[in-house]
Amino acid sequence: MQERSRALAWLCVLALVLASCAARQPGDPLRPGFNLYSVDDDIEIGRMVSDQADEELDIVGDPALQDYIAELGRRLASDARTGPFPYTFALVRDDSINAFALPGGPIYIHTGLVAAAANEAQLAGVMAHEISHVALRHGTSQASRASLLQIPAILASEVLGQASVGAQAGQLGLSLGLSSVLLNYSRNAEREADALGARVMAEAGYDPIEMAAFFETLEAEGGARGPEFLASHPSPGNRTATVRAEIQTFPSSGPYTASTGRFGTIRQAVVRLNEGQ
């Protein structure tokens, strides 16, 4: 009887995963998928890892540049769809084209990405995309999926009566490592982050097609050794077509802007910083 209960629990877990993999159509609601972690777990993981990241990364010391990134981030994260997370935004001195988000809200933007953006809408697009990874809890969702192979052992353990499956599997997911699980997304996760990011951008007044255009430019210019961003954010396909299809489901379209006017000055300062001036 006990073995049957465990088998049913395992089948329920598999059913949840399969349900979360169902193909989404443009305009369909965007919600976090299968996850063995709690929202509080996401926030705690992000806090712990960001403490380490802040020590290891070359965080830009210029208050004006940091304030600009933080202000832009807060404008985007004010959308109710971004979830109950304490978002933080930091500019990192690194000339590679990259950005990444930790579970629970910490987001890091490389100076190389700011320099590569043609306008503020493109920078906002990347930030909205990263915010969407947090809101949709993609990092811990992927850690949860990686833990599935060990769930039968968890269900059979004596500890099951003392701790939740989520707590035990969460610890197993953490042991798999940050870089291999929490920051490498599937194409489906990228598609979802594009869709929600487009909505977040539009709500903030930015043309969402600029996000897709920037990603397409990075892919076209990348060649065999593309930007670091594309290594952890694999292309889900024709992003421009996907985002355009999403935009068609918006209740209104525009008017949008490409820049608030400060971007040019900020970008020039970042370029000088990258050049060591």
C-alpha positions as CSV (number, residue, x, y, z in Angstrom):
1,M,0.0,0.0,0.0
2,Q,2.8,2.3,0.9
3,E,4.6,1.6,-2.4
4,R,1.4,2.3,-4.3
5,S,1.1,5.7,-2.6
6,R,4.7,6.6,-3.5
7,A,4.1,5.5,-7.1
8,L,1.0,7.7,-7.3
9,A,2.9,10.6,-5.8
10,W,5.6,10.2,-8.4
11,L,3.0,10.0,-11.2
12,C,1.5,13.2,-9.9
13,V,4.8,14.9,-10.1
14,L,5.3,13.8,-13.7
15,A,1.8,15.0,-14.6
16,L,2.6,18.4,-13.2
17,V,5.8,18.6,-15.3
18,L,4.0,17.5,-18.5
19,A,1.3,20.0,-17.9
20,S,3.8,22.8,-17.5
21,C,5.4,21.8,-20.9
22,A,2.1,22.3,-22.8
23,A,2.6,24.6,-25.8
24,R,1.6,28.2,-25.2
25,Q,-0.2,30.3,-27.7
26,P,0.3,34.1,-28.1
27,G,-1.9,35.9,-25.6
28,D,-2.3,33.0,-23.2
29,P,-1.6,33.7,-19.5
30,L,2.0,33.5,-18.4
31,R,2.5,31.8,-15.1
32,P,5.4,30.0,-13.3
33,G,5.6,26.4,-14.1
34,F,6.4,23.3,-12.2
35,N,8.6,24.1,-9.1
36,L,9.6,22.3,-5.9
37,Y,10.8,25.6,-4.4
38,S,8.7,28.2,-2.7
39,V,8.8,31.9,-3.5
40,D,10.6,32.5,-0.3
41,D,13.2,29.9,-1.4
42,D,13.8,31.9,-4.6
43,I,14.4,35.1,-2.6
44,E,16.7,33.4,-0.1
45,I,18.7,31.7,-2.9
46,G,19.0,35.0,-4.7
47,R,20.2,36.8,-1.6
48,M,22.8,34.2,-0.8
49,V,24.2,34.0,-4.3
50,S,24.1,37.8,-4.9
51,D,26.2,38.3,-1.7
52,Q,28.9,36.2,-3.3
53,A,28.4,37.7,-6.7
54,D,28.8,41.3,-5.3
55,E,32.2,40.3,-3.9
56,E,33.4,38.6,-7.1
57,L,32.1,40.9,-9.8
58,D,33.5,44.3,-10.7
59,I,30.5,46.4,-9.7
60,V,30.6,49.9,-11.3
61,G,31.3,52.5,-8.7
62,D,29.8,55.5,-10.5
63,P,26.6,56.4,-8.7
64,A,25.1,58.1,-11.8
65,L,25.4,55.0,-13.9
66,Q,24.1,52.7,-11.1
67,D,21.2,55.1,-10.5
68,Y,20.3,55.1,-14.1
69,I,20.2,51.2,-14.3
70,A,18.3,51.0,-11.0
71,E,15.7,53.6,-12.1
72,L,15.1,51.9,-15.4
73,G,14.8,48.6,-13.6
74,R,12.3,49.9,-11.1
75,R,10.2,51.4,-13.9
76,L,10.0,48.0,-15.5
77,A,9.5,46.0,-12.3
78,S,6.6,48.2,-11.2
79,D,4.4,46.1,-13.5
80,A,2.2,43.8,-11.3
81,R,3.1,40.8,-13.5
82,T,6.6,40.9,-12.3
83,G,5.6,39.2,-9.0
84,P,6.4,39.7,-5.3
85,F,10.1,39.9,-5.6
86,P,12.5,42.5,-4.1
87,Y,14.3,43.3,-7.4
88,T,17.7,44.9,-7.4
89,F,19.8,46.0,-10.4
90,A,23.5,46.3,-10.6
91,L,25.8,47.4,-13.5
92,V,28.9,45.3,-13.8
93,R,32.1,46.5,-15.5
94,D,32.6,43.8,-18.1
95,D,32.8,44.4,-21.8
96,S,31.1,41.1,-22.7
97,I,27.5,41.4,-24.0
98,N,25.7,39.8,-21.2
99,A,23.1,40.1,-18.4
100,F,21.8,37.6,-15.9
101,A,19.1,37.3,-13.2
102,L,19.3,35.3,-10.0
103,P,16.1,33.7,-8.5
104,G,14.3,36.1,-6.3
105,G,15.2,39.4,-7.9
106,P,18.9,40.3,-8.2
107,I,19.7,41.3,-11.8
108,Y,23.2,42.2,-13.2
109,I,23.8,44.1,-16.4
110,H,27.2,44.1,-18.1
111,T,28.6,47.4,-19.4
112,G,29.3,45.6,-22.7
113,L,25.5,45.1,-23.1
114,V,24.8,48.8,-22.5
115,A,27.4,49.7,-25.1
116,A,25.9,47.3,-27.6
117,A,22.3,48.5,-27.3
118,A,21.3,51.0,-30.0
119,N,18.7,52.7,-27.8
120,E,17.2,52.6,-24.4
121,A,14.3,50.4,-25.5
122,Q,16.8,47.7,-26.4
123,L,18.4,47.9,-23.0
124,A,15.0,48.0,-21.4
125,G,14.1,44.9,-23.4
126,V,17.0,42.9,-22.1
127,M,16.2,44.0,-18.5
128,A,12.5,43.2,-19.0
129,H,13.5,39.8,-20.3
130,E,15.6,39.1,-17.2
131,I,12.9,40.4,-14.9
132,S,10.6,37.9,-16.6
133,H,12.9,35.0,-15.9
134,V,12.6,36.0,-12.2
135,A,8.9,36.5,-12.3
136,L,8.3,33.1,-14.0
137,R,10.8,31.5,-11.7
138,H,12.7,29.8,-14.5
139,G,15.9,29.3,-12.4
140,T,14.4,27.2,-9.6
141,S,11.9,25.6,-12.1
142,Q,14.9,24.2,-14.0
143,A,16.6,23.2,-10.7
144,S,13.4,21.4,-9.8
145,R,13.3,19.5,-13.1
146,A,17.0,18.5,-12.6
147,S,16.0,17.1,-9.2
148,L,13.3,14.9,-10.6
149,L,15.7,12.1,-11.2
150,Q,16.2,11.9,-7.5
151,I,12.6,12.2,-6.4
152,P,12.0,8.5,-6.3
153,A,14.7,8.2,-3.7
154,I,13.2,11.1,-1.8
155,L,9.8,9.5,-1.8
156,A,11.3,6.3,-0.5
157,S,13.4,7.9,2.2
158,E,12.6,7.8,5.9
159,V,12.9,11.6,6.0
160,L,9.7,12.1,4.1
161,G,7.7,12.4,7.2
162,Q,9.9,15.1,8.6
163,A,10.5,17.4,5.7
164,S,8.6,18.3,2.6
165,V,9.4,17.0,-0.9
166,G,10.1,20.5,-2.0
167,A,12.6,21.2,0.8
168,Q,14.5,18.0,0.2
169,A,14.5,18.3,-3.6
170,G,15.4,22.0,-3.3
171,Q,18.6,21.1,-1.4
172,L,19.4,18.5,-4.1
173,G,18.8,21.1,-6.8
174,L,21.2,23.5,-5.1
175,S,23.9,20.8,-5.1
176,L,23.8,20.7,-8.9
177,G,25.4,24.1,-9.0
178,L,24.4,27.7,-9.9
179,S,25.9,27.9,-13.4
180,S,24.6,24.6,-14.7
181,V,21.0,24.8,-13.4
182,L,19.9,28.2,-12.3
183,L,21.3,30.4,-15.1
184,N,21.0,28.2,-18.2
185,Y,17.5,28.4,-19.7
186,S,15.6,26.2,-22.1
187,R,14.2,27.6,-25.4
188,N,10.7,27.3,-24.0
189,A,11.8,29.5,-21.0
190,E,13.3,32.0,-23.4
191,R,10.1,32.1,-25.4
192,E,8.1,32.8,-22.2
193,A,10.6,35.5,-21.1
194,D,10.3,37.2,-24.5
195,A,6.5,37.1,-24.2
196,L,6.3,38.5,-20.7
197,G,9.2,40.9,-21.3
198,A,7.3,42.3,-24.3
199,R,4.3,43.0,-22.1
200,V,6.4,44.5,-19.3
201,M,8.2,46.8,-21.9
202,A,4.9,47.9,-23.5
203,E,3.4,48.8,-20.1
204,A,6.5,50.9,-19.3
205,G,6.1,52.7,-22.7
206,Y,8.9,51.0,-24.7
207,D,8.3,49.4,-28.1
208,P,8.6,45.7,-27.4
209,I,9.8,44.9,-30.9
210,E,13.1,46.5,-30.0
211,M,13.8,43.6,-27.6
212,A,13.4,41.1,-30.4
213,A,15.4,43.3,-32.8
214,F,18.3,43.5,-30.4
215,F,18.4,39.7,-29.8
216,E,18.2,39.1,-33.6
217,T,21.1,41.5,-34.1
218,L,23.2,39.6,-31.5
219,E,22.4,36.3,-33.2
220,A,23.3,37.6,-36.7
221,E,26.6,39.2,-35.5
222,G,27.6,36.4,-33.2
223,G,28.7,33.8,-35.7
224,A,30.3,30.6,-34.3
225,R,31.3,32.5,-31.2
226,G,28.3,34.5,-30.3
227,P,27.9,36.9,-27.4
228,E,28.0,35.3,-23.9
229,F,24.3,36.2,-23.5
230,L,23.3,33.7,-26.1
231,A,25.2,30.8,-24.3
232,S,22.8,30.9,-21.4
233,H,19.8,32.3,-23.3
234,P,19.4,30.0,-26.4
235,S,17.4,31.4,-29.2
236,P,13.8,30.0,-29.3
237,G,13.5,30.6,-33.0
238,N,12.3,33.6,-34.9
239,R,12.0,36.0,-32.0
240,T,10.7,38.9,-34.1
241,A,7.8,36.9,-35.4
242,T,7.0,35.5,-31.9
243,V,7.0,39.0,-30.3
244,R,5.0,40.5,-33.1
245,A,2.4,37.7,-32.6
246,E,2.3,38.5,-28.9
247,I,1.9,42.3,-29.6
248,Q,-1.1,41.5,-31.7
249,T,-2.9,40.3,-28.5
250,F,-2.2,43.5,-26.5
251,P,-5.3,45.6,-25.7
252,S,-3.5,48.6,-27.2
253,S,-0.3,49.3,-29.1
254,G,1.6,52.4,-28.2
255,P,2.5,55.1,-28.4
256,Y,5.9,53.8,-27.7
257,T,9.3,55.4,-27.2
258,A,12.8,54.2,-27.9
259,S,14.5,56.4,-25.3
260,T,13.9,58.8,-22.5
261,G,16.7,61.0,-23.7
262,R,19.4,60.1,-21.1
263,F,20.5,56.9,-22.8
264,G,23.0,58.5,-25.2
265,T,24.9,60.2,-22.4
266,I,24.9,57.1,-20.3
267,R,26.0,54.9,-23.1
268,Q,28.9,57.3,-23.9
269,A,30.0,57.1,-20.3
270,V,29.9,53.3,-20.3
271,V,31.9,53.1,-23.5
272,R,34.6,55.3,-21.9
273,L,34.5,53.1,-18.9
274,N,35.0,50.0,-21.0
275,E,37.9,51.7,-22.7
276,G,39.5,52.4,-19.3
277,Q,39.1,56.2,-19.5
